[in-house]
């Protein structure tokens, strides 16, 4: 049976039909491949979205509160006496919170850079967080003298702003603020 079919398509009188059948086979193969590729991309986007949502959840449950505490450190510095401030806001707690936020931003940034999370969402989120932290840590705050620390223009956040913010957002932040 297969031999007769092959002989039929090898016959010079049937070459046009053979070419048409081959073309249709290629078209069907391309259509099937596109459906499979679409399915794979959809699964990939779904996994990227799931991973990104874990970061959003972590931010909502923990990191946003820590960023609020960093802001609180600044705001209450001039309002409380040295003793009250040192008791309420110890240096080791401040550094722990600051490092936790930096670690979160680093992990989120890497997630977008390596394509594990949707990069456009990561860029917007990291840009926003980095600008906020840059402003909070660059304020002219007189830290307790025993802390012996000074934050002026934190390089870590400068790098993240320049890496994840668009051209207009960087221009707006660096020159128009």
PAMILO-874490 format. One record per residue (C-alpha): residue number from 0; residue in one letter; chain; x negated, y negated, z negated. Coordinates in steps of 0.001 Angstrom, whole numbers, plus 500000, padded with zeros to 6 digits. Layout:
% PAMILO-874490
{pt NUM 'a' 'A' {X Y Z}},
...
This chain:
% PAMILO-874490
{pt 0 'x' 'A' {500000 500000 500000}},
{pt 1 'x' 'A' {497276 497497 499008}},
{pt 2 'x' 'A' {495207 498518 502020}},
{pt 3 'x' 'A' {498100 497704 504373}},
{pt 4 'x' 'A' {498572 494323 502672}},
{pt 5 'x' 'A' {494868 493474 503013}},
{pt 6 'x' 'A' {494902 494584 506650}},
{pt 7 'x' 'A' {497996 492412 507264}},
{pt 8 'x' 'A' {496271 489295 505951}},
{pt 9 'x' 'A' {493007 490089 507811}},
{pt 10 'x' 'A' {494862 490199 511098}},
{pt 11 'x' 'A' {494019 486990 513062}},
{pt 12 'x' 'A' {497717 486546 513901}},
{pt 13 'x' 'A' {498542 486228 510181}},
{pt 14 'x' 'A' {495693 483899 509094}},
{pt 15 'x' 'A' {497997 480916 508609}},
{pt 16 'x' 'A' {500174 482920 506256}},
{pt 17 'x' 'A' {497100 484212 504424}},
{pt 18 'x' 'A' {495780 480652 503998}},
{pt 19 'x' 'A' {499165 479501 502700}},
{pt 20 'x' 'A' {499320 482373 500160}},
{pt 21 'x' 'A' {495785 481592 498962}},
{pt 22 'x' 'A' {496631 477912 498613}},
{pt 23 'x' 'A' {499753 478697 496597}},
{pt 24 'x' 'A' {497726 481034 494367}},
{pt 25 'x' 'A' {495197 478258 493697}},
{pt 26 'x' 'A' {497969 475732 492998}},
{pt 27 'x' 'A' {499666 478125 490574}},
{pt 28 'x' 'A' {496310 478746 488854}},
{pt 29 'x' 'A' {495707 475006 488457}},
{pt 30 'x' 'A' {499214 474473 487065}},
{pt 31 'x' 'A' {498762 477282 484534}},
{pt 32 'x' 'A' {495333 475906 483547}},
{pt 33 'x' 'A' {496805 472411 483030}},
{pt 34 'x' 'A' {499538 473807 480782}},
{pt 35 'x' 'A' {496934 475685 478753}},
{pt 36 'x' 'A' {494707 472607 478535}},
{pt 37 'x' 'A' {497656 470493 477446}},
{pt 38 'x' 'A' {498473 473013 474729}},
{pt 39 'x' 'A' {494878 473080 473506}},
{pt 40 'x' 'A' {494703 469263 473428}},
{pt 41 'x' 'A' {498005 469079 471569}},
{pt 42 'x' 'A' {496725 471516 468944}},
{pt 43 'x' 'A' {493487 469532 468690}},
{pt 44 'x' 'A' {495344 466236 468213}},
{pt 45 'x' 'A' {497569 467879 465606}},
{pt 46 'x' 'A' {494516 469118 463665}},
{pt 47 'x' 'A' {492867 465686 463918}},
{pt 48 'x' 'A' {496048 464098 462616}},
{pt 49 'x' 'A' {496228 466539 459706}},
{pt 50 'x' 'A' {492635 465807 458734}},
{pt 51 'x' 'A' {493222 462064 458923}},
{pt 52 'x' 'A' {496338 462351 456769}},
{pt 53 'x' 'A' {494226 463955 454034}},
{pt 54 'x' 'A' {492101 460804 453981}},
{pt 55 'x' 'A' {495212 458613 453904}},
{pt 56 'x' 'A' {496512 460651 450974}},
{pt 57 'x' 'A' {493182 460387 449131}},
{pt 58 'x' 'A' {493196 456629 449682}},
{pt 59 'x' 'A' {496741 456255 448418}},
{pt 60 'x' 'A' {496193 458395 445334}},
{pt 61 'x' 'A' {492733 457278 444248}},
{pt 62 'x' 'A' {490626 454945 446393}},
{pt 63 'x' 'A' {493103 452068 446550}},
{pt 64 'x' 'A' {493244 452057 442749}},
{pt 65 'x' 'A' {489436 452018 442571}},
{pt 66 'x' 'A' {489274 449118 445012}},
{pt 67 'x' 'A' {491759 447307 442805}},
{pt 68 'x' 'A' {489507 447918 439804}},
{pt 69 'x' 'A' {486525 446436 441635}},
{pt 70 'x' 'A' {488614 443346 442349}},
{pt 71 'x' 'A' {489700 443309 438704}},
{pt 72 'x' 'A' {486041 443339 437604}},
{pt 73 'x' 'A' {485572 440094 439553}},
{pt 74 'x' 'A' {488765 438368 438519}},
{pt 75 'x' 'A' {488398 439046 434804}},
{pt 76 'x' 'A' {484711 438173 434616}},
{pt 77 'x' 'A' {485346 434537 433875}},
{pt 78 'x' 'A' {488491 435093 431826}},
{pt 79 'x' 'A' {487149 437368 429081}},
{pt 80 'x' 'A' {484424 436902 426508}},
{pt 81 'x' 'A' {481164 438841 427011}},
{pt 82 'x' 'A' {482089 441376 424302}},
{pt 83 'x' 'A' {485594 441961 425650}},
{pt 84 'x' 'A' {484315 442228 429194}},
{pt 85 'x' 'A' {481548 444706 428320}},
{pt 86 'x' 'A' {483956 446822 426324}},
{pt 87 'x' 'A' {486640 446846 429025}},
{pt 88 'x' 'A' {484328 447049 432039}},
{pt 89 'x' 'A' {481136 449044 431437}},
{pt 90 'x' 'A' {478407 448996 434090}},
{pt 91 'x' 'A' {478324 452763 434598}},
{pt 92 'x' 'A' {482063 452836 435325}},
{pt 93 'x' 'A' {481714 449967 437793}},
{pt 94 'x' 'A' {478871 451717 439643}},
{pt 95 'x' 'A' {480798 455000 439661}},
{pt 96 'x' 'A' {483841 453320 441191}},
{pt 97 'x' 'A' {481783 451379 443744}},
{pt 98 'x' 'A' {479919 454532 444782}},
{pt 99 'x' 'A' {483176 456476 445056}},
{pt 100 'x' 'A' {484598 453907 447470}},
{pt 101 'x' 'A' {481382 453888 449526}},
{pt 102 'x' 'A' {481385 457682 449673}},
{pt 103 'x' 'A' {484999 457689 450854}},
{pt 104 'x' 'A' {484241 455152 453584}},
{pt 105 'x' 'A' {481175 457145 454665}},
{pt 106 'x' 'A' {483146 460406 454896}},
{pt 107 'x' 'A' {486008 458728 456749}},
{pt 108 'x' 'A' {483588 457041 459143}},
{pt 109 'x' 'A' {481862 460350 459902}},
{pt 110 'x' 'A' {485250 461975 460467}},
{pt 111 'x' 'A' {485960 459493 463246}},
{pt 112 'x' 'A' {482444 459430 464709}},
{pt 113 'x' 'A' {482324 463223 465068}},
{pt 114 'x' 'A' {485840 463464 466498}},
{pt 115 'x' 'A' {487336 465364 463578}},
{pt 116 'x' 'A' {489845 462551 463011}},
{pt 117 'x' 'A' {491433 460254 465609}},
{pt 118 'x' 'A' {488715 457647 466086}},
{pt 119 'x' 'A' {491040 454713 466811}},
{pt 120 'x' 'A' {492815 455158 463464}},
{pt 121 'x' 'A' {489550 455682 461615}},
{pt 122 'x' 'A' {488024 452560 463166}},
{pt 123 'x' 'A' {490955 450401 462079}},
{pt 124 'x' 'A' {490985 451849 458566}},
{pt 125 'x' 'A' {487216 451690 457979}},
{pt 126 'x' 'A' {487095 448174 459427}},
{pt 127 'x' 'A' {489795 446995 457048}},
{pt 128 'x' 'A' {488293 448684 453977}},
{pt 129 'x' 'A' {484776 447477 454759}},
{pt 130 'x' 'A' {485853 443865 455226}},
{pt 131 'x' 'A' {487751 443963 451947}},
{pt 132 'x' 'A' {484841 445478 450021}},
{pt 133 'x' 'A' {482338 443133 451652}},
{pt 134 'x' 'A' {484366 440147 450488}},
{pt 135 'x' 'A' {484843 441558 446970}},
{pt 136 'x' 'A' {481174 442449 446499}},
{pt 137 'x' 'A' {479820 439264 448081}},
{pt 138 'x' 'A' {481746 436901 445850}},
{pt 139 'x' 'A' {479751 434498 443770}},
{pt 140 'x' 'A' {480267 436365 440507}},
{pt 141 'x' 'A' {477991 435966 437533}},
{pt 142 'x' 'A' {477550 439536 436401}},
{pt 143 'x' 'A' {476687 440264 432791}},
{pt 144 'x' 'A' {472944 439563 432355}},
{pt 145 'x' 'A' {472277 443031 430906}},
{pt 146 'x' 'A' {473567 444619 434136}},
{pt 147 'x' 'A' {470605 443160 436030}},
{pt 148 'x' 'A' {472390 443537 439339}},
{pt 149 'x' 'A' {473234 441157 442128}},
{pt 150 'x' 'A' {475327 441815 445179}},
{pt 151 'x' 'A' {474831 439474 448065}},
{pt 152 'x' 'A' {475861 440454 451546}},
{pt 153 'x' 'A' {476064 444231 451048}},
{pt 154 'x' 'A' {474294 445796 454013}},
{pt 155 'x' 'A' {476337 449014 453824}},
{pt 156 'x' 'A' {479565 447136 454543}},
{pt 157 'x' 'A' {477939 444974 457206}},
{pt 158 'x' 'A' {476963 448132 459070}},
{pt 159 'x' 'A' {480462 449613 458778}},
{pt 160 'x' 'A' {482081 446370 459936}},
{pt 161 'x' 'A' {479789 446175 462962}},
{pt 162 'x' 'A' {480263 449891 463683}},
{pt 163 'x' 'A' {484053 450148 463374}},
{pt 164 'x' 'A' {485550 446712 464012}},
{pt 165 'x' 'A' {486287 445526 467513}},
{pt 166 'x' 'A' {484470 442581 469033}},
{pt 167 'x' 'A' {487231 440077 468242}},
{pt 168 'x' 'A' {487647 441364 464664}},
{pt 169 'x' 'A' {483887 441041 464053}},
{pt 170 'x' 'A' {483784 437544 465550}},
{pt 171 'x' 'A' {486810 436535 463512}},
{pt 172 'x' 'A' {485312 437957 460312}},
{pt 173 'x' 'A' {481723 436740 460663}},
{pt 174 'x' 'A' {482295 433329 462219}},
{pt 175 'x' 'A' {485869 432154 461687}},
{pt 176 'x' 'A' {486500 433157 458099}},
